[in-house]
Amino acid sequence: MPVEVNPKETSRASAYEMLMQAPNPMVTFFKTVDVTELIRTSRKRKLKFNMLMDYCIGKAAAPIKEFYLLPVGDKLMRFDTIAVNTMIKNKIGEVNSCDILFTDDLEAFNHAYLDYTGQVAETCVGRDLSYDSMVIGTSAIIDTEIDGAVGMNSGIFNNPFMIWGRYRKKLFRYYLPVSFQFHHTQMDGAHAGRFLENLQKEINDLRK
């Protein structure tokens, strides 16, 4: 369960003081990721592309302590676990949200992903873990190629969020432009940059 922390007792003290009341505290980074190994692993092991992407996102975030802090309302909360959200098209053609608790065991994560996304698609009821885990939102816009996107800046949904479209092939490699939005109280640009570097590393390491 998350616990409220005193911002002054965390590494985010100055950011909390400056940015919690900022009219636009969200920052968005754009990066093109080489997803060649992810696609090869998907095809070789018959695993879903988006599941592997969500797994690598969770694994890239897990060692960065700032991901376990999140501004909620006017409070700073610390979580023990991370979940990755995915948007699911349900049986009536609408979209529901599904949160998957991250584990670095790929087989276990895949099993949970298939189980819960299947349930959400069938019941048309979303799965929400935001009361227990720090959720990284994701949205895959597979109908088109996009260069990037900026998500909500409402001050209500402060969770980090990733968006991507179709991947692109260039010669013998595959590339995916992604956008990563985060609340500046939660992390600085250096932390976000490290996360994106971790993401590329985790994708490359799928070959092992």
TORPA-4810 file (N, C-alpha, C, O; in nm, 3 decimals):
<nodes>
NODE_1_0.084_-0.120_0.000_0.000_0.000_0.000_0.088_0.125_0.000_0.191_0.127_0.066_M
NODE_2_0.048_0.229_-0.073_0.128_0.353_-0.073_0.116_0.425_0.061_0.017_0.412_0.132_P
NODE_3_0.219_0.501_0.092_0.218_0.581_0.215_0.254_0.725_0.178_0.333_0.750_0.087_V
NODE_4_0.193_0.819_0.250_0.227_0.959_0.229_0.363_0.986_0.292_0.393_0.939_0.402_E
NODE_5_0.446_1.061_0.221_0.579_1.094_0.272_0.591_1.246_0.282_0.524_1.320_0.211_V
NODE_6_0.678_1.288_0.370_0.709_1.430_0.382_0.805_1.466_0.269_0.917_1.415_0.267_N
NODE_7_0.765_1.552_0.176_0.852_1.585_0.064_0.989_1.635_0.106_1.088_1.612_0.036_P
NODE_8_0.996_1.702_0.221_1.123_1.756_0.268_1.222_1.647_0.307_1.342_1.672_0.320_K
NODE_9_1.171_1.526_0.326_1.256_1.413_0.364_1.291_1.326_0.244_1.342_1.215_0.259_E
NODE_10_1.263_1.376_0.125_1.294_1.302_0.003_1.386_1.384_-0.087_1.411_1.502_-0.062_T
NODE_11_1.436_1.320_-0.191_1.522_1.390_-0.289_1.441_1.485_-0.377_1.500_1.561_-0.454_S
NODE_12_1.308_1.484_-0.366_1.222_1.567_-0.449_1.174_1.692_-0.375_1.077_1.755_-0.419_R
NODE_13_1.237_1.727_-0.267_1.192_1.839_-0.183_1.182_1.969_-0.262_1.078_2.035_-0.259_A
NODE_14_1.288_2.008_-0.330_1.286_2.136_-0.402_1.190_2.132_-0.519_1.123_2.231_-0.548_S
NODE_15_1.181_2.018_-0.588_1.088_2.005_-0.700_0.945_2.015_-0.651_0.862_2.078_-0.716_A
NODE_16_0.915_1.954_-0.537_0.781_1.962_-0.480_0.746_2.107_-0.448_0.636_2.153_-0.478_Y
NODE_17_0.840_2.177_-0.388_0.817_2.316_-0.348_0.791_2.405_-0.470_0.704_2.492_-0.466_E
NODE_18_0.865_2.384_-0.577_0.855_2.471_-0.694_0.744_2.433_-0.790_0.683_2.520_-0.851_M
NODE_19_0.716_2.302_-0.802_0.638_2.256_-0.917_0.499_2.202_-0.886_0.418_2.187_-0.978_L
NODE_20_0.470_2.172_-0.761_0.339_2.114_-0.732_0.224_2.206_-0.773_0.118_2.158_-0.813_M
NODE_21_0.245_2.336_-0.763_0.139_2.430_-0.799_0.162_2.494_-0.937_0.093_2.589_-0.974_Q
NODE_22_0.257_2.442_-1.010_0.285_2.496_-1.143_0.167_2.471_-1.236_0.105_2.365_-1.229_A
NODE_23_0.133_2.567_-1.323_0.020_2.547_-1.415_0.046_2.438_-1.518_-0.049_2.382_-1.573_P
NODE_24_0.172_2.407_-1.545_0.205_2.304_-1.642_0.325_2.223_-1.592_0.437_2.245_-1.637_N
NODE_25_0.301_2.130_-1.498_0.412_2.056_-1.439_0.455_1.933_-1.518_0.550_1.865_-1.480_P
NODE_26_0.385_1.904_-1.630_0.416_1.784_-1.706_0.520_1.815_-1.813_0.517_1.920_-1.877_M
NODE_27_0.613_1.721_-1.831_0.718_1.733_-1.931_0.709_1.613_-2.024_0.682_1.501_-1.979_V
NODE_28_0.730_1.635_-2.154_0.725_1.525_-2.250_0.856_1.515_-2.326_0.904_1.613_-2.383_T
NODE_29_0.914_1.395_-2.328_1.033_1.365_-2.407_0.992_1.282_-2.527_0.899_1.202_-2.520_F
NODE_30_1.063_1.301_-2.637_1.042_1.220_-2.757_1.172_1.146_-2.788_1.281_1.203_-2.780_F
NODE_31_1.159_1.020_-2.824_1.278_0.940_-2.856_1.240_0.833_-2.957_1.129_0.780_-2.953_K
NODE_32_1.331_0.800_-3.047_1.312_0.688_-3.138_1.392_0.569_-3.085_1.513_0.577_-3.066_T
NODE_33_1.321_0.461_-3.061_1.379_0.341_-3.001_1.397_0.234_-3.108_1.308_0.213_-3.191_V
NODE_34_1.510_0.167_-3.106_1.536_0.054_-3.196_1.469_-0.069_-3.135_1.512_-0.119_-3.031_D
NODE_35_1.363_-0.118_-3.199_1.287_-0.231_-3.144_1.313_-0.360_-3.222_1.231_-0.452_-3.219_V
NODE_36_1.423_-0.366_-3.291_1.453_-0.484_-3.372_1.453_-0.612_-3.289_1.391_-0.711_-3.329_T
NODE_37_1.520_-0.611_-3.175_1.527_-0.732_-3.092_1.391_-0.766_-3.033_1.360_-0.884_-3.013_E
NODE_38_1.311_-0.665_-3.006_1.177_-0.690_-2.953_1.093_-0.762_-3.058_1.020_-0.856_-3.025_L
NODE_39_1.101_-0.717_-3.182_1.024_-0.780_-3.290_1.073_-0.922_-3.316_0.993_-1.013_-3.337_I
NODE_40_1.204_-0.941_-3.314_1.259_-1.076_-3.334_1.214_-1.171_-3.223_1.177_-1.285_-3.250_R
NODE_41_1.217_-1.122_-3.099_1.173_-1.204_-2.986_1.024_-1.234_-2.997_0.981_-1.346_-2.970_T
NODE_42_0.946_-1.134_-3.036_0.802_-1.152_-3.052_0.772_-1.262_-3.154_0.686_-1.347_-3.131_S
NODE_43_0.842_-1.258_-3.266_0.816_-1.356_-3.372_0.869_-1.494_-3.336_0.803_-1.595_-3.359_R
NODE_44_0.989_-1.496_-3.279_1.052_-1.624_-3.247_0.979_-1.699_-3.137_0.962_-1.820_-3.144_K
NODE_45_0.935_-1.626_-3.034_0.872_-1.689_-2.918_0.720_-1.676_-2.920_0.653_-1.718_-2.826_R
NODE_46_0.667_-1.617_-3.026_0.521_-1.599_-3.041_0.462_-1.524_-2.920_0.365_-1.568_-2.859_K
NODE_47_0.525_-1.410_-2.889_0.479_-1.324_-2.780_0.429_-1.193_-2.840_0.479_-1.147_-2.942_L
NODE_48_0.329_-1.134_-2.776_0.271_-1.010_-2.826_0.371_-0.895_-2.816_0.442_-0.880_-2.716_K
NODE_49_0.375_-0.813_-2.922_0.465_-0.697_-2.925_0.439_-0.604_-2.807_0.532_-0.564_-2.737_F
NODE_50_0.312_-0.569_-2.785_0.281_-0.473_-2.678_0.310_-0.530_-2.540_0.348_-0.455_-2.449_N
NODE_51_0.293_-0.660_-2.523_0.329_-0.720_-2.394_0.478_-0.705_-2.369_0.519_-0.667_-2.259_M
NODE_52_0.560_-0.733_-2.471_0.704_-0.720_-2.455_0.744_-0.575_-2.431_0.835_-0.547_-2.352_L
NODE_53_0.677_-0.483_-2.498_0.705_-0.341_-2.478_0.671_-0.301_-2.334_0.749_-0.231_-2.269_M
NODE_54_0.556_-0.344_-2.285_0.517_-0.313_-2.147_0.615_-0.373_-2.047_0.651_-0.310_-1.947_D
NODE_55_0.658_-0.496_-2.075_0.756_-0.562_-1.987_0.886_-0.483_-1.981_0.940_-0.460_-1.873_Y
NODE_56_0.936_-0.440_-2.096_1.062_-0.364_-2.100_1.046_-0.228_-2.032_1.140_-0.179_-1.970_C
NODE_57_0.928_-0.167_-2.044_0.902_-0.040_-1.975_0.910_-0.060_-1.825_0.975_0.017_-1.755_I
NODE_58_0.844_-0.163_-1.775_0.849_-0.190_-1.632_0.990_-0.220_-1.583_1.031_-0.173_-1.477_G
NODE_59_1.063_-0.298_-1.662_1.199_-0.334_-1.622_1.292_-0.214_-1.626_1.383_-0.204_-1.544_K
NODE_60_1.270_-0.123_-1.721_1.352_-0.002_-1.730_1.325_0.092_-1.614_1.416_0.160_-1.567_A
NODE_61_1.201_0.095_-1.567_1.163_0.186_-1.458_1.200_0.133_-1.321_1.230_0.211_-1.230_A
NODE_62_1.198_0.001_-1.304_1.209_-0.060_-1.171_1.331_-0.017_-1.090_1.317_0.002_-0.969_A
NODE_63_1.451_0.001_-1.148_1.566_0.038_-1.066_1.577_0.188_-1.036_1.669_0.229_-0.966_P
NODE_64_1.485_0.270_-1.087_1.492_0.415_-1.068_1.398_0.453_-0.955_1.276_0.443_-0.970_I
NODE_65_1.452_0.497_-0.842_1.372_0.517_-0.720_1.265_0.623_-0.738_1.162_0.618_-0.670_K
NODE_66_1.286_0.720_-0.827_1.185_0.824_-0.846_1.053_0.770_-0.900_0.949_0.832_-0.880_E
NODE_67_1.056_0.657_-0.966_0.932_0.599_-1.017_0.840_0.552_-0.906_0.721_0.530_-0.930_F
NODE_68_0.891_0.535_-0.787_0.809_0.488_-0.677_0.744_0.602_-0.600_0.667_0.578_-0.506_Y
NODE_69_0.774_0.727_-0.637_0.710_0.845_-0.580_0.612_0.902_-0.682_0.638_0.899_-0.802_L
NODE_70_0.500_0.955_-0.633_0.403_1.015_-0.725_0.324_1.122_-0.652_0.272_1.097_-0.543_L
NODE_71_0.313_1.243_-0.710_0.223_1.344_-0.652_0.078_1.305_-0.676_0.036_1.284_-0.790_P
NODE_72_0.002_1.296_-0.568_-0.141_1.262_-0.575_-0.216_1.372_-0.501_-0.204_1.384_-0.379_V
NODE_73_-0.295_1.452_-0.573_-0.354_1.569_-0.510_-0.244_1.664_-0.467_-0.160_1.703_-0.548_G
NODE_74_-0.244_1.701_-0.340_-0.137_1.787_-0.287_-0.038_1.708_-0.203_0.042_1.766_-0.130_D
NODE_75_-0.044_1.574_-0.213_0.043_1.487_-0.134_0.148_1.420_-0.222_0.131_1.408_-0.343_K
NODE_76_0.256_1.378_-0.159_0.357_1.298_-0.228_0.350_1.158_-0.169_0.371_1.139_-0.049_L
NODE_77_0.322_1.060_-0.254_0.301_0.923_-0.208_0.417_0.835_-0.255_0.472_0.852_-0.364_M
NODE_78_0.454_0.739_-0.168_0.556_0.641_-0.203_0.491_0.504_-0.216_0.416_0.460_-0.128_R
NODE_79_0.522_0.437_-0.328_0.467_0.304_-0.356_0.577_0.199_-0.343_0.696_0.229_-0.357_F
NODE_80_0.535_0.077_-0.318_0.630_-0.035_-0.309_0.646_-0.107_-0.442_0.746_-0.174_-0.465_D
NODE_81_0.547_-0.093_-0.529_0.546_-0.169_-0.653_0.512_-0.079_-0.772_0.458_0.031_-0.755_T
NODE_82_0.544_-0.129_-0.890_0.513_-0.061_-1.016_0.421_-0.151_-1.098_0.437_-0.273_-1.102_I
NODE_83_0.325_-0.089_-1.163_0.240_-0.160_-1.260_0.249_-0.087_-1.393_0.280_0.032_-1.398_A
NODE_84_0.221_-0.159_-1.500_0.218_-0.101_-1.634_0.076_-0.114_-1.687_0.017_-0.221_-1.685_V
NODE_85_0.025_-0.003_-1.735_-0.111_0.001_-1.788_-0.110_-0.021_-1.940_-0.018_0.022_-2.009_N
NODE_86_-0.212_-0.087_-1.989_-0.229_-0.100_-2.133_-0.375_-0.079_-2.167_-0.463_-0.114_-2.088_T
NODE_87_-0.402_-0.024_-2.284_-0.539_0.001_-2.328_-0.584_-0.115_-2.416_-0.513_-0.155_-2.509_M
NODE_88_-0.703_-0.169_-2.386_-0.752_-0.291_-2.450_-0.881_-0.264_-2.525_-0.973_-0.202_-2.472_I
NODE_89_-0.889_-0.310_-2.649_-1.015_-0.304_-2.722_-1.103_-0.420_-2.676_-1.064_-0.537_-2.687_K
NODE_90_-1.221_-0.387_-2.624_-1.307_-0.491_-2.569_-1.396_-0.554_-2.677_-1.386_-0.520_-2.795_N
NODE_91_-1.481_-0.646_-2.636_-1.557_-0.726_-2.732_-1.663_-0.645_-2.807_-1.714_-0.691_-2.910_K
NODE_92_-1.696_-0.526_-2.759_-1.793_-0.443_-2.831_-1.725_-0.329_-2.908_-1.791_-0.238_-2.958_I
NODE_93_-1.591_-0.337_-2.915_-1.517_-0.241_-2.995_-1.479_-0.113_-2.925_-1.422_-0.023_-2.986_G
NODE_94_-1.510_-0.104_-2.796_-1.469_0.012_-2.717_-1.335_-0.017_-2.649_-1.278_-0.125_-2.666_E
NODE_95_-1.286_0.079_-2.571_-1.154_0.066_-2.509_-1.166_0.067_-2.357_-1.237_0.150_-2.300_V
NODE_96_-1.096_-0.025_-2.293_-1.086_-0.028_-2.147_-0.939_-0.027_-2.106_-0.851_-0.064_-2.183_N
NODE_97_-0.915_0.017_-1.983_-0.781_0.024_-1.927_-0.752_-0.101_-1.845_-0.840_-0.150_-1.774_S
NODE_98_-0.629_-0.151_-1.854_-0.591_-0.272_-1.779_-0.452_-0.254_-1.721_-0.355_-0.235_-1.794_C
NODE_99_-0.442_-0.260_-1.589_-0.314_-0.249_-1.519_-0.257_-0.387_-1.490_-0.328_-0.476_-1.444_D
NODE_100_-0.128_-0.403_-1.519_-0.058_-0.530_-1.496_0.056_-0.504_-1.398_0.143_-0.421_-1.425_I
NODE_101_0.057_-0.574_-1.286_0.164_-0.560_-1.189_0.295_-0.606_-1.252_0.302_-0.715_-1.310_L
NODE_102_0.400_-0.524_-1.241_0.527_-0.562_-1.303_0.601_-0.667_-1.220_0.609_-0.657_-1.098_F
NODE_103_0.654_-0.766_-1.289_0.750_-0.861_-1.235_0.858_-0.880_-1.339_0.830_-0.879_-1.458_T
NODE_104_0.983_-0.897_-1.295_1.091_-0.914_-1.394_1.097_-1.055_-1.451_1.185_-1.085_-1.532_D
NODE_105_1.006_-1.141_-1.409_0.992_-1.275_-1.466_0.905_-1.262_-1.591_0.784_-1.244_-1.581_D
NODE_106_0.966_-1.272_-1.708_0.894_-1.250_-1.834_0.780_-1.349_-1.851_0.671_-1.310_-1.895_L
NODE_107_0.802_-1.475_-1.818_0.696_-1.574_-1.834_0.576_-1.540_-1.746_0.461_-1.551_-1.790_E
NODE_108_0.603_-1.500_-1.621_0.494_-1.465_-1.529_0.423_-1.339_-1.575_0.300_-1.330_-1.567_A
NODE_109_0.499_-1.241_-1.623_0.437_-1.117_-1.670_0.350_-1.145_-1.792_0.239_-1.093_-1.803_F
NODE_110_0.399_-1.227_-1.883_0.322_-1.262_-2.003_0.192_-1.333_-1.964_0.086_-1.304_-2.020_N
NODE_111_0.201_-1.425_-1.870_0.082_-1.497_-1.826_-0.021_-1.401_-1.767_-0.140_-1.409_-1.800_H
NODE_112_0.025_-1.309_-1.681_-0.066_-1.212_-1.621_-0.126_-1.120_-1.728_-0.245_-1.088_-1.725_A
NODE_113_-0.042_-1.077_-1.822_-0.088_-0.988_-1.930_-0.200_-1.055_-2.010_-0.305_-0.994_-2.031_Y
NODE_114_-0.179_-1.178_-2.053_-0.279_-1.247_-2.134_-0.406_-1.273_-2.054_-0.517_-1.259_-2.105_L
NODE_115_-0.389_-1.310_-1.928_-0.504_-1.341_-1.843_-0.590_-1.217_-1.821_-0.711_-1.219_-1.846_D
NODE_116_-0.528_-1.109_-1.774_-0.605_-0.991_-1.736_-0.656_-0.912_-1.857_-0.768_-0.861_-1.853_Y
NODE_117_-0.578_-0.902_-1.963_-0.629_-0.832_-2.080_-0.744_-0.910_-2.143_-0.838_-0.851_-2.196_T
NODE_118_-0.737_-1.043_-2.136_-0.849_-1.125_-2.184_-0.974_-1.102_-2.103_-1.084_-1.091_-2.158_G
NODE_119_-0.959_-1.094_-1.971_-1.074_-1.069_-1.883_-1.136_-0.932_-1.912_-1.258_-0.920_-1.921_Q
NODE_120_-1.051_-0.831_-1.928_-1.100_-0.696_-1.953_-1.172_-0.689_-2.087_-1.278_-0.628_-2.098_V
NODE_121_-1.115_-0.753_-2.189_-1.179_-0.753_-2.321_-1.316_-0.820_-2.316_-1.408_-0.774_-2.383_A
NODE_122_-1.330_-0.925_-2.239_-1.455_-1.000_-2.233_-1.560_-0.931_-2.146_-1.678_-0.928_-2.182_E
NODE_123_-1.519_-0.876_-2.032_-1.614_-0.816_-1.938_-1.643_-0.669_-1.966_-1.742_-0.615_-1.918_T
NODE_124_-1.556_-0.604_-2.044_-1.567_-0.460_-2.071_-1.554_-0.377_-1.944_-1.606_-0.266_-1.937_C
NODE_125_-1.483_-0.431_-1.845_-1.459_-0.361_-1.719_-1.308_-0.347_-1.700_-1.236_-0.447_-1.707_V
NODE_126_-1.260_-0.225_-1.677_-1.117_-0.201_-1.661_-1.061_-0.261_-1.533_-1.136_-0.294_-1.441_G
NODE_127_-0.930_-0.273_-1.528_-0.860_-0.325_-1.410_-0.767_-0.216_-1.359_-0.677_-0.172_-1.430_R
NODE_128_-0.791_-0.171_-1.235_-0.722_-0.054_-1.180_-0.639_-0.095_-1.059_-0.692_-0.143_-0.959_D
NODE_129_-0.506_-0.075_-1.069_-0.416_-0.104_-0.956_-0.357_0.023_-0.896_-0.263_0.016_-0.818_L
NODE_130_-0.413_0.140_-0.933_-0.351_0.266_-0.893_-0.357_0.292_-0.743_-0.284_0.377_-0.692_S
NODE_131_-0.443_0.220_-0.671_-0.448_0.238_-0.525_-0.336_0.162_-0.456_-0.307_0.187_-0.339_Y
NODE_132_-0.273_0.069_-0.528_-0.168_-0.013_-0.468_-0.031_0.005_-0.531_0.070_-0.015_-0.465_D
NODE_133_-0.027_0.042_-0.658_0.100_0.048_-0.731_0.112_0.182_-0.804_0.013_0.246_-0.836_S
NODE_134_0.237_0.222_-0.830_0.262_0.337_-0.915_0.249_0.288_-1.060_0.329_0.207_-1.106_M
NODE_135_0.148_0.338_-1.129_0.113_0.286_-1.261_0.176_0.373_-1.370_0.160_0.495_-1.371_V
NODE_136_0.246_0.308_-1.462_0.296_0.375_-1.582_0.193_0.352_-1.692_0.170_0.238_-1.733_I
NODE_137_0.133_0.460_-1.739_0.033_0.447_-1.844_0.097_0.426_-1.980_0.207_0.477_-2.006_G
NODE_138_0.031_0.353_-2.067_0.078_0.337_-2.205_-0.043_0.341_-2.299_-0.155_0.307_-2.261_T
NODE_139_-0.017_0.383_-2.422_-0.120_0.379_-2.525_-0.052_0.353_-2.658_0.038_0.427_-2.699_S
NODE_140_-0.094_0.248_-2.726_-0.040_0.212_-2.857_-0.140_0.252_-2.964_-0.250_0.196_-2.971_A
NODE_141_-0.103_0.347_-3.047_-0.189_0.394_-3.155_-0.149_0.319_-3.282_-0.072_0.370_-3.363_I
NODE_142_-0.201_0.198_-3.298_-0.151_0.108_-3.403_-0.211_0.137_-3.540_-0.172_0.075_-3.639_I
NODE_143_-0.305_0.231_-3.548_-0.369_0.260_-3.676_-0.283_0.345_-3.768_-0.312_0.356_-3.887_D
NODE_144_-0.175_0.404_-3.714_-0.095_0.493_-3.796_0.045_0.506_-3.736_0.069_0.470_-3.621_T
NODE_145_0.136_0.559_-3.816_0.266_0.600_-3.764_0.253_0.739_-3.703_0.190_0.826_-3.762_E
NODE_146_0.312_0.759_-3.587_0.312_0.893_-3.527_0.456_0.929_-3.489_0.538_0.841_-3.464_I
NODE_147_0.484_1.057_-3.485_0.615_1.105_-3.444_0.621_1.133_-3.295_0.730_1.144_-3.239_D
NODE_148_0.506_1.144_-3.230_0.501_1.170_-3.087_0.364_1.220_-3.049_0.280_1.249_-3.135_G
NODE_149_0.341_1.231_-2.920_0.211_1.278_-2.871_0.230_1.336_-2.731_0.321_1.295_-2.658_A
NODE_150_0.145_1.430_-2.696_0.144_1.487_-2.562_0.013_1.448_-2.497_-0.094_1.467_-2.555_V
NODE_151_0.020_1.392_-2.375_-0.099_1.345_-2.307_-0.169_1.455_-2.229_-0.148_1.574_-2.254_G
NODE_152_-0.252_1.414_-2.133_-0.328_1.509_-2.053_-0.237_1.592_-1.963_-0.132_1.545_-1.918_M
NODE_153_-0.278_1.713_-1.939_-0.211_1.798_-1.841_-0.320_1.859_-1.753_-0.342_1.980_-1.752_N
NODE_154_-0.389_1.770_-1.680_-0.505_1.812_-1.604_-0.476_1.841_-1.458_-0.555_1.905_-1.389_S
NODE_155_-0.360_1.793_-1.409_-0.333_1.803_-1.267_-0.405_1.696_-1.186_-0.391_1.690_-1.064_G
NODE_156_-0.482_1.611_-1.254_-0.553_1.502_-1.187_-0.478_1.371_-1.208_-0.449_1.298_-1.113_I
NODE_157_-0.446_1.343_-1.334_-0.371_1.221_-1.366_-0.225_1.257_-1.382_-0.185_1.310_-1.486_F
NODE_158_-0.145_1.230_-1.280_-0.005_1.271_-1.278_0.092_1.159_-1.312_0.213_1.180_-1.314_N
NODE_159_0.040_1.040_-1.338_0.127_0.925_-1.363_0.210_0.943_-1.490_0.165_1.008_-1.584_N
NODE_160_0.330_0.886_-1.493_0.407_0.885_-1.618_0.331_0.810_-1.726_0.256_0.717_-1.697_P
NODE_161_0.351_0.851_-1.850_0.270_0.795_-1.959_0.353_0.785_-2.086_0.426_0.878_-2.122_F
NODE_162_0.342_0.671_-2.154_0.411_0.649_-2.281_0.311_0.624_-2.392_0.212_0.554_-2.374_M
NODE_163_0.339_0.682_-2.509_0.254_0.666_-2.626_0.342_0.630_-2.747_0.451_0.684_-2.763_I
NODE_164_0.294_0.538_-2.829_0.364_0.506_-2.953_0.263_0.462_-3.058_0.149_0.428_-3.027_W
NODE_165_0.306_0.464_-3.184_0.223_0.419_-3.295_0.284_0.294_-3.358_0.335_0.207_-3.288_G
NODE_166_0.277_0.285_-3.490_0.337_0.172_-3.560_0.489_0.188_-3.566_0.540_0.299_-3.574_R
NODE_167_0.559_0.076_-3.561_0.703_0.081_-3.582_0.733_0.094_-3.731_0.648_0.068_-3.816_Y
NODE_168_0.856_0.136_-3.760_0.898_0.162_-3.897_1.021_0.078_-3.931_1.108_0.057_-3.847_R
NODE_169_1.026_0.031_-4.053_1.140_-0.050_-4.096_1.233_0.035_-4.180_1.189_0.107_-4.270_K
NODE_170_1.362_0.027_-4.149_1.465_0.096_-4.228_1.578_-0.003_-4.249_1.649_-0.040_-4.156_K
NODE_171_1.595_-0.043_-4.375_1.690_-0.150_-4.409_1.653_-0.275_-4.331_1.545_-0.330_-4.351_L
NODE_172_1.741_-0.322_-4.242_1.713_-0.445_-4.169_1.681_-0.421_-4.022_1.683_-0.514_-3.942_F
NODE_173_1.651_-0.297_-3.985_1.621_-0.261_-3.847_1.479_-0.205_-3.838_1.422_-0.160_-3.936_R
NODE_174_1.424_-0.210_-3.716_1.290_-0.157_-3.690_1.300_-0.049_-3.582_1.371_-0.065_-3.483_Y
NODE_175_1.229_0.060_-3.605_1.237_0.175_-3.514_1.097_0.220_-3.472_1.002_0.213_-3.549_Y
NODE_176_1.088_0.265_-3.348_0.960_0.306_-3.291_0.974_0.441_-3.221_1.039_0.447_-3.117_L
NODE_177_0.916_0.549_-3.275_0.914_0.675_-3.202_0.820_0.665_-3.083_0.707_0.618_-3.096_P
NODE_178_0.865_0.707_-2.968_0.783_0.705_-2.847_0.783_0.843_-2.783_0.875_0.922_-2.802_V
NODE_179_0.677_0.871_-2.708_0.675_0.990_-2.624_0.661_0.944_-2.479_0.589_0.850_-2.449_S
NODE_180_0.732_1.014_-2.391_0.727_0.982_-2.248_0.694_1.109_-2.172_0.772_1.205_-2.172_F
NODE_181_0.579_1.109_-2.108_0.535_1.225_-2.030_0.546_1.195_-1.882_0.512_1.086_-1.837_Q
NODE_182_0.595_1.292_-1.805_0.611_1.271_-1.660_0.588_1.401_-1.586_0.602_1.510_-1.642_F
NODE_183_0.552_1.388_-1.459_0.532_1.504_-1.373_0.668_1.545_-1.316_0.741_1.463_-1.261_H
NODE_184_0.701_1.673_-1.332_0.835_1.721_-1.294_0.859_1.712_-1.143_0.974_1.712_-1.099_H
NODE_185_0.752_1.704_-1.064_0.771_1.681_-0.920_0.823_1.540_-0.895_0.902_1.518_-0.803_T
NODE_186_0.778_1.446_-0.975_0.818_1.306_-0.957_0.964_1.282_-0.995_1.036_1.212_-0.925_Q
NODE_187_1.006_1.342_-1.105_1.142_1.317_-1.152_1.192_1.434_-1.235_1.113_1.515_-1.285_M
NODE_188_1.322_1.442_-1.250_1.385_1.542_-1.336_1.413_1.482_-1.473_1.394_1.363_-1.495_D
NODE_189_1.458_1.567_-1.565_1.490_1.521_-1.698_1.597_1.414_-1.700_1.594_1.324_-1.784_G
NODE_190_1.692_1.423_-1.608_1.799_1.322_-1.603_1.744_1.184_-1.571_1.789_1.083_-1.627_A
NODE_191_1.646_1.179_-1.480_1.584_1.049_-1.446_1.506_0.995_-1.565_1.513_0.876_-1.595_H
NODE_192_1.432_1.083_-1.632_1.356_1.041_-1.750_1.450_0.993_-1.860_1.422_0.894_-1.927_A
NODE_193_1.561_1.064_-1.879_1.658_1.022_-1.978_1.718_0.887_-1.946_1.739_0.805_-2.035_G
NODE_194_1.748_0.864_-1.817_1.803_0.733_-1.777_1.701_0.622_-1.802_1.736_0.513_-1.846_R
NODE_195_1.574_0.652_-1.775_1.469_0.554_-1.802_1.465_0.517_-1.950_1.455_0.399_-1.984_F
NODE_196_1.472_0.616_-2.038_1.466_0.587_-2.181_1.590_0.512_-2.229_1.580_0.427_-2.318_L
NODE_197_1.705_0.542_-2.170_1.825_0.464_-2.202_1.810_0.320_-2.151_1.848_0.226_-2.220_E
NODE_198_1.754_0.305_-2.031_1.728_0.171_-1.977_1.633_0.094_-2.068_1.652_-0.026_-2.091_N
NODE_199_1.532_0.164_-2.120_1.435_0.098_-2.207_1.504_0.039_-2.330_1.477_-0.075_-2.368_L
NODE_200_1.592_0.117_-2.392_1.665_0.064_-2.508_1.751_-0.056_-2.469_1.758_-0.154_-2.543_Q
NODE_201_1.815_-0.048_-2.355_1.899_-0.159_-2.308_1.816_-0.284_-2.284_1.855_-0.394_-2.325_K
NODE_202_1.701_-0.270_-2.219_1.618_-0.386_-2.190_1.565_-0.449_-2.318_1.556_-0.572_-2.326_E
NODE_203_1.531_-0.369_-2.417_1.489_-0.423_-2.546_1.604_-0.501_-2.611_1.585_-0.612_-2.660_I
NODE_204_1.722_-0.442_-2.610_1.838_-0.510_-2.670_1.868_-0.641_-2.596_1.909_-0.739_-2.658_N
NODE_205_1.849_-0.642_-2.465_1.883_-0.759_-2.384_1.784_-0.875_-2.402_1.808_-0.985_-2.351_D
NODE_206_1.674_-0.853_-2.474_1.579_-0.962_-2.499_1.643_-1.073_-2.579_1.597_-1.187_-2.576_L
NODE_207_1.750_-1.041_-2.651_1.817_-1.143_-2.733_1.888_-1.247_-2.648_1.917_-1.357_-2.695_R
NODE_208_1.916_-1.213_-2.520_1.993_-1.303_-2.434_1.908_-1.420_-2.387_1.956_-1.506_-2.314_K
</nodes>
